[in-house]
Amino acid sequence: MLETQVQLGLKAKLFRSLGDPSRLLVLECLKKGARCVSEIVAATGLSQPNASGHLACLRACGLVEREPVGRYAYYRLAGPHVAQILAEAEGLLQAVGALVEECPRYTEDETTEEGAKR
């Protein structure tokens, strides 16, 4: 049975949330355990405002959770399913990574998030 437009739209929205290299970097950082923003900044090299913005996006999508501890807030992956999708992506890239790298339709410097030419 084909997926409905709503289901496809939600799936596309999920993949857009995973489609930003900085957000993926934050998720990879959180695979190692819960961290506060300053630890994420130190581990990723992102600026504090940039990291906070990506964390807000990932939290809004349900991919990370936030837990206040004293003066700090610690972020962690929202569950094993998030780490699993990252692992599955790595496995898929082992199979098709060369083709993805050569794909002329999506390049970091020439397209927007939606794939349209700038």
N, C-alpha and C positions, 0 to 999 in steps of 0.2 A: 504494500500500500504506500502510495506517495505521501510525503509529509505535507501538511497544510502550509499555507503561506505564513501563518502566524508562527508555526514551529520553525520554519526555515528562517524567518526574520529574527527570531530569538537566537537561533544557532549562529547566524551571521553577526549578530550583536555581540555574542560571546567571543567569537573569533576576532572581532574588531578590538575587544578589550584585551585580547592576548596578542594583538598585532603590532604593538608598540615595543621597540627594543628596550626602552627604559623600563616599561612595566614588566617585561620578561626578566630583566636584570633584577628588579626588586623581588619577583617571585623566586628566582633562583637563589637569591640571598636568603629568603625566608625558608627555603627547603632545609636549611641548616638549623632552624629553630627560631623561636620568637626573638624579635629585636625591637629596640626603640628607634625612633627616627634618626637620632644622631649616629647610632650604630649602622643603620642602613646607609646613611650618607657616607660614612667612613668606608664601608665595604664596597659601595658601588661607584663612588666618585660623583654622584649626582649632587646638585645643590639642595639645600634643605627645602626651599619652596617647591622645587621640581619633584623631589622625592615625596613630599607631603601631598602634592597634587595627584601623583600617580597612585599613592596609597588610598586616597579618597576615592578615586575611580575604581580601583580593585575592590575596595570595601563595598562600594555601592553595588557592584556586580556580584557580591557574595563570594569573591575569591579569597579575600583575607578577612580576618577578624581582628578587632582591636580590644585590648584589655588594659584598663587604667590600673597602674600600680604606683601608688604614691603620687609623685609629681610627674611621672612619666606614663606614656602609653606604649604598650608593647603590641606589635603586630605579628601575626602568624598566619600560615596558610589555613584556609577555612575547613580543611579536612583532607584526608588521604586522596580524595578524588582529584584535587588540584595538583598534587605531586604526581599523580598517575597520568594526568593529561600531559604534563611536561615530559615525563618519561616516555610516553607514547610518541610524542612529537620527536624526541631524540631518536627513537627506533625508526620512525618513518623517514627521518632525514638520513639515516644510514642507508636506507633503501633508495631514496630518490633525491638526496641532497645535491648531487651534481646537476641534475635537471632543474631543481629549484634555483640553484645558483645561476644557471645560464638563462633562466626565464626572462625574456625581453619585456614582458608586460608589467612587471613590478620591480622598479629599482628605487632604492632609498632616496636618491637625490633628484629623481625626475617625476615622481608621482605623489599625489596626496594619499591620505589614508584610504580613500575610496578607489584609488587606482586611476584617477583622471590626471591628465597631463596638467602641469602647473603653467 
